[in-house]
Amino acid sequence: MRVYKFGGASVKDAKGIKNLLKVLNEIPNKNIIVIISAMGKMTNAFEKIVTAYFNNEIKTNDKIDFVKKYHSKILDDLFFDKNHLIYDTINLLFIQLSNFLINNNKKKYNFVYDQVVSIAELISTKIVSAFLNDNKLKNNWLDVRHLIKTNSDYREALVDWDLTEKNIKAITTNTITITQGFLGSDINQNTTTLGREGSDYTAAIFAYCLAAESVSIFKDVAGVLNADPRVFKETILLTQISYTETIEMAFYGASVIHPKTIQPLQKKEIKLFVKSFKKPLNKGTMICKGVNLKPKTACYIVKNNQVLVSIASKNFSFIMEKNISEIFNLLHRYKLKVCLIQNTAISFLVCLEDKFNTITSFLDELKLNYKSLYTQNVSLVTIRHFTKKAIQEIEKTKEVLVKQTSKEVVQFVVKN
């Protein structure tokens, strides 16, 4: 049993889907689970539908029309028969989307988000499955929501491992199975999502439950690099990384591997390969038990769109355990992710990720008891296994607001 995962970049257009067919014909394709993400930037496009739904109904229709046209172009480029069943299948999914938006009476953003954004994954896998079947690569399409069961924490759902494992073990896997990443469902059969980039996590869930030989994640890069090539001119391919090192990199924000992906694989020592869908036979990066990092080099992780908040007591008293506890309770309540902490006797500084757009409400409540200053749109640069040269490069090219150093890691909050 092998699990393959293809990201949105690999299926962004008809050319990409044809390449996916080529890849599956080049690599072992018996007894495999294939996890496929939404096409291209369609997750972002469906997010815009949700935003428009909560703001302006006319704009909602415009956003829906955009994603319809995007997928229609792909359908027309792949299928020559306009009476092909896939056209009706995709049209039905859009009808379901429209009916949900008309009839929904739960005006909670996160709930609506999961019901709407999930459609992108269903469309993507339906199209790919139909195309593969038409091109002699027979497969079974599977609705992952029937298998991965979660709680009702929409957008960040927690997996019910016992029930999920029971469901996945019951499926027939002696052929090619096509299914979605990112999705699950709760006890009420409402769709849930596992967090952005959750398709990698889905691959790990299947691998764990089926005791797979390996997981391969196909991306538009050669493997795991020591830095984002869109940000840094010179990058190095990491040929091997340990589970522990990968978890550390994910914790600091490395976007190549989802933070939750490694843990289930590590439990059963299932190897994870990160490869290029352009050159699938190349070795790429292997994540496994063993050597921490090969080659040993400085690794750069950049998180943009951060908020730097400096907090102090109103009467210049010490920031003690009680104060820190109050502040963290607020951070937890507003779902603000803390990426860096630094404190002095009378101040407490945090670098935050405002994923749920709650920073304004947090600051409003915070000022009832504390003084605060904040700077938006800063970046957090983390260097693992740093060198003196690596530090100098950041300090020479960036305006550094905060610097924090430990044995293996140096972090900078910098102005953009």
N, C-alpha and C positions, 0 to 999 in steps of 0.2 A: 504494500500500500504506500503510495506517494500522494502528497498534497501539493498542488501547484496554485499559486495566486498571481493573477495578472492585474496590475493597477490600471487606473483610468487612462494614463498616457499610452498604454499598449493597445487600447481599443477606442481611441479618440475619433477614428474615422474608418471608412471602409478599408483603406490600405492597411491600417493597424489590425483589423479583424482578419484580413487575409493573411497577414504575417503571423497572427496567432495560430491559424490553421497550419501554416508551414512549421512553426515551432513545435506544435503537438505531434506533427508527423516526423520530426527529427529526433525527439526525445522519447523515452519510454512512455507509452500511453495506454498500457493495460492496467486495470485496477487503480484508477486515479480519481481523486477529487479535484475539480478545478473551480477555484474561487475567483469570481470576476467582479471588479468594481464598476461604479457608474462610469459612463463614457466621458473621456476628457475632463472638462471642468463642469460637468453636469450637476454634481453635488452642489457647487456654488450657485448654479443657475436655479436649481430647485429651492435653495435657501432664499433666493430673491423672490420666489413665488410666495414663500411664507411671510417675508417682510412686507410685500405688497398687500397680501391678504389682510394683515393687521393694520394697514395704513390707507389703502385705496383700492376699491374693488375693480375699477377700470384698469389700473395698472396690473392687477393680478392677471387679467385676461391677456394682456400684452406679454407678460412673462411666460405664461403657458404657451402662447403662440410661438414664442422664441424656441422653447425646448421641443415643441412639436416639429417645427421646421428643421431643427438640427437633426433629430432622429429620422425624419422623413428623407432627408438627403442621404443618410447612411443606408436606409432601406432601399432606396432607388439605385444606389451604387452597388448593392450586394445582390439584389433579387431582380431578375429580369421579368418575371411574371408578376404583374401588378395585381393578379387575383390570388397570389400566394397567401396562405392562411396567416402568415406572420403579420400582415397589414391589419387584419381584423383583431389579432391578439394585442398588438400595440395600441390600436384605437380603443379597445376595451379598457386598457389600463388608464388611458387619458379620460375616458368617461367616468371611471371610478374615482379618479382624482377630482374631477369637476363636481361630481355628486357629493364627495366628502366635504369640499369647501362650501357647497350650498347648504348641506344639511347639518354640518357640525355645530354643536351647541356648547362645546367645551372651549372656552376662549383662553386656554393656557398655552402659551407660546411653545414650550418644550414638547407638549403632547402633539400639537399640530405639526410641529417640525418633523417629528418622527413619522407621522402618517404620510406626510407629503414627500419628504426627501427620500424615503425608502422606495418610491416609485422609480427613481432613476436606476437603482440596482436591478429591479425587476425587469425593466425595459432592456437594459444592457444584456442581462443573461438570456432573456428570451430571444433576442436578435442573434447573439453568438451561437446559442444552442441550435437554432433553426439553420443558420449558415453552415455549421459543422455537419449537421445531418444531411444537408443537401450536397455536401462535398465528401461523402463516404467516410465520415468520421462519426459513427453512430454514438449517441450519448443520451443520457436521461437528464431532464431538467428537474430540479428539486427546489421547492420553496423552503429556504432555510428557517423561516419563521415557525415551521412545524417542528423543528428539531431543537433549536437553541432557545431555551426558556430562561426568562430573566425576571427580575423584579420590575417595578413600575417607575424607576428613576429615569424618566425619558431623557434622551441624549447622552446619558452616562449610565446605562443599565448594568446591573450586576448579574452575572450568569448563575443560574441554579445548576450547579455542576452535576449533581446526582441525576436529576431528571434529564438534563441535556445528554449526558453520557448514555443513559438508557435509550433515549430516542435515536441517537446517532448509531449506536451499536446494532439497532434493529434494521437499518437500511441495507439494501443489497449494493455491494460495491465492487462487483467483478467486471465492471466495464468503466466507461467514462461518465462521471457525474458532474454536471454543471450546476453551480449554485451561487448564491450571493454572499458577499462579505458584509460586515457592518451591522447586519440586522438580527433581530430576535423577536420574541413576543412575550407578553406577560400573561398572567393567569386569566385575564379577561379577553385574550386573543388580540389585544391591541399591539400594533407594531412598536417595537422599541429599537433604539440604536445603541451601539457599544462605545460611542465616542468617535470623533474624526480619526481617520486612518484606521478604523477598526477592522478593515478587511484582513490585515495581517493577523490580527487577533483571532478572527474567525478561522483562518487557516490553522493556527496553533490549536484551537479548540478541537477541530476535526482530527488533527494529528494525534493529540493526546487521547481522545476517546477511542480512536481506532488503532492506537499503538503503531502509528505509521513509521516507515523506515526513515523518511525525511520530509522536510517541507522546502519547497523552492519558491522564492518570491522573485518575479520577473519585473524589472524596472527599466527606466530609460538611462540608467547609468551602469557602469561595468560591474559594480558591486558596492560594498560599503567603502566610501572614501574618507580620508581623514579630515575633509572639509567640504562644504557645499561649493561645487564648481561654479555656481552662479554668483558667488560672493568672492571666492578666492581664486586667483589666477592659476596657481600651482597646487595640484592635489595628488595624493598618493593612494593607490588601491590597497586596502587592508585585506590580505589574503586569508587571515584567520583571526578570529576574535573569540574569547571565552564567553560563556553565558554571563558571568559576573561582570565582565568589562562592558558587555552590550547593555546590561541593565543599568549600569552606571551612566553610560552615554545617553541612554533613553531618558533617564531621570533628569539629566541636564538639558534635554530638549532635542537630541538628535532625531531628525525626522525620518530617517531611513527605516527604522524599525519602531513599531508601536510599543510604548512602554509595557503593556500587558502581555505582549506576544511571547517573550522569552520564558516567563515563569512556568507555564504548563509544559513547554518543551524540555526545560531543564529537569523537571521532575522525572521524566522518562528517558532523558539523555537522547532526545531526538535531534538529529542534526538539521540546521537551518542553512540553506544556501540562498544568497542574494546574487542574482544574475541579471545580465542584460537580455531583454527580449529581442535585441538586434543581433546578438551573438550568443545564442542560448547554449552552445557547446563549450564556450569558455568556462573556466572554473569559477570565476567570480570570487565571492567571499564565503567562507565556511564558518558558521558560528557553532561551537561545540565545546565539550569539556576539554580543558588543556591549556595551552599557551594563551596568556592574557591578550597579547597583541602582536601580530606579525605582519609587517615589520614594526618594531617599536619606534613610534614617532609621535610628535605633538598632534593632538586632534582638536579641531576647532568646531565649536557649536554656537550658532547665532540664533537668538530668539528676538524677533522684532515686535513692535507694537506693545511694548511693556509700559508699565506705569510705575514711577519711582515715588514712594510716599515716605515722608519724614514726619514722625509723630513725637510730640513732647507733651508733658503734663502742663496744665495751665499755670500752676504755681511753682514751677521749676523744681518740684520734688523728684526723687529718683523714680525711674521706670523699673518697677519690681515685678515679681512673679504674678501678683494679682493683676497688675496692669497688662502684662503680656497675655495672660489668660483671657482678659476681657477683649483685647484686640483680636486674638485668634478666634474667639467665638464669633466676633463680627465677620472676620474674613471667611470663616466656614459658612456662616449663614448666607452671605452674599456670593458664595461659590467663587471666590477669588483665589487663584492659585498662587502660592508664595514661591518665588523662584530664587530669592536671595534675602538673607536677613543680616543686619548689622546693628549693634546697639552700643550706646554709651551709657553713662550714669543717668543722663536726663533725656535721652532721645532714643527712638526706636525706628530703624529705617528698613523698609521692605520694598522689594521689586516684585511687581504683581503682573499676572496675566488676567486680563478682564474678558474672559471668553463669553460670559453671559450678559455683558453690558450693564453691570451693576455697580460700577465704580462710583458713580455720582451719588447713589443712595447710600453706599458705604461711607463715603466722605461726609455726607449730611448727618448721619447718625454719629460718626466718630467725633465731629466737632462739638457735640453736646458735652463731652468730657475732656477732650484733648485739643491741643493746637496741632495743625497739620499743614504741611506744604507738599505739593505734588508736581511732578513733571511728567507729561504724557509723551507718547511716541518716542521712547528711548529704546535702546537695544541692549540685550544682555549677551555678552560674549564670554563663553567659557572655553578654556584651554585645558584639556587633560594631558598629563605627561608633558607639561610645559618646559620650554627651554628659555634661557635668557634672551636669545634672539627673538623668540616668539612673542615674549612680553614687550620687547622694545618695538617691534613692528606695530603692535596695537597702540602703544603709547605715542608713537610717532605720527600715526595716521588718524587717530580719533581723539575727540575731546572726552576725557575720562571723568565721570562724575563720582564713581565709587570703584574701589579696587579691593579685592579680598583674596587672600592667598592661604592655601593649606599645603600639605605635603605633595599631593599629586595634581591639585587643581588651582588655577587662578581664574577669577571672574572679574569682568569689568562691566559696569553700567556706563554706556556711552551715548552721547547725543548723536542724533542722525543728521 
